[in-house]
Amino acid sequence: MKKNHLNINKQFMVGNGILAFAVILVIVIFLYSSYRLQRRAAEGHTYAERYAVCLSRGFAGDSLRVHVNDSLVFCGTVPADSFRFEAPRLADECVLFVEDARTGRTSFFNLPAGGGEVWLRREGEAVLQEGGTLPPGA
């Protein structure tokens, strides 16, 4: 009779072990699929909006490096006093960095979420933003 009692406890423990293993396996499957979906969503996210950066006056002949967030979008000498180039929107919140190679100064400008035009001018050593930004088509 004692042997039958031990056999029931053994079966109960084996059943609990199998159940615990099944729960852990289901958790691992859900975590793996969640991480895979997050990575796929992050890789494929692109923005349609673009920024038109207009250097209006005071930049002719200067060597500049212009970044949007951490991406270099223009590097070179500005050919004329009125110069325009386009930069893509790369994230939800973007910052424009204008670095002057001659002085080593860096100016920062917040960019709007909807894209648009950014007008910049130079006064002395400072780079200033003219009148904010315009949305596309305005």
N, C-alpha and C positions, 0 to 999 in steps of 0.2 A: 504494500500500500504506500509506503514511503516513496518508492520509485515513481509511481504515477504522479505524486505531488511535485516532485522535482521536474518531471517532464513537462508539466503544464507551465511552470515558471520559466523554463527554458524556451518554450514556444512563445510565451508572452514577450520575453526579452528579444528574441529574434524578430518578432513582428514589429516591435518598437524600433529596432535598428533599421529594418527595411523602410519603415515609414519615415524615419529621420533622414535616411539617405535620399529618399524620393523628394522630400521637401527641399533639401539642399540642392539637389539636381534641378528642380524647377526654378529656384532662386537664381542659380548660375545661368540657366538658359535665358531668363528674363533680363538679367543684367547684361549679358553678352549682346542680346538683340537691341537693348536700349542704347548701349555705347556705339554699336554699329550704325544705328539710325542717326544718332547725334553727329557722328563723324561724317556721314554721307550728306546730312543737311548743311553742315558747316562748309564742306568743300564746294558745294554747288551754289552757294548764295552769292549772287552778283547784283549790282545796283545799276539801274538804267540811267540815273541822273549823272550829269557831268558839270564841271565847273569851268567857266571861261575866265582865265586870269588875265586881266588887262593892266599892263604897266604903262601908265599914262604919261608921266613926265619925270625927268631927272634920272633915268636909268640908262640912257644911251651910252654905250661903251663900257658899262660895268659888267663884271663877271659875277653871275649869280648862280646859286643852287636853290631850287625851289622843291620842297617836299610836301606831299599830302600824307599826313600821319608819318609813317616810316618809309614811304616809297618816294624815290626821286622821280620827279616829273619833268624837270627842266634843269639843265646844267650847261652853262655856256655864257657867251658874251651877248648882251642885248644889242641888236643891230641898230635900232632906231628909238626915238623918244616915245613913240607909240607902238607898243609890241603886245601881241595877244597870243596865247596858247591855251590849249584845253587840258584838263586833268580829270580823271575819272573819280567818282565817289567810291571809296573803298570800304567804308564802315558806317555804322549808324551815326556816329559823331566823328567829324573830321576837323583837323586843324591844319592850316597852311603855315609852313615854315619858309621864310625867305632869308637865306644866308648870303651876306655880302662877302665875297672872297677877299676884297681889298681891305676892309676894316675888320672882318671876322665877326661882325654883329649879326645876330639872328633876331628876326621879328616874327611874332606869332599872331595868327588871326583865326578865330573860330569861323567855320563855314556852316551855312545853313543846311538843313537836312534835305531840302528839295532841289539842290543844285542851283545854278544861276551864274551871274557874272560877279566877279570880285575886282574892283578897281583899286589899284595901288599907285601911290606917288611917293617921290622922295623929296624931303625937305631937309637939306643939310645931310646929317648922318642918319636921320630917322626915316624909316619907311612907314607911311601912314595909309590907312584905308580911306578911300573917298566915298562918302555917302552910303555906306553899307553895301548890300548886295541886291541885285535885281533877279527875280525869278525868271525862268526861261520864257520867252515869248512876250515879255513886258516891254 
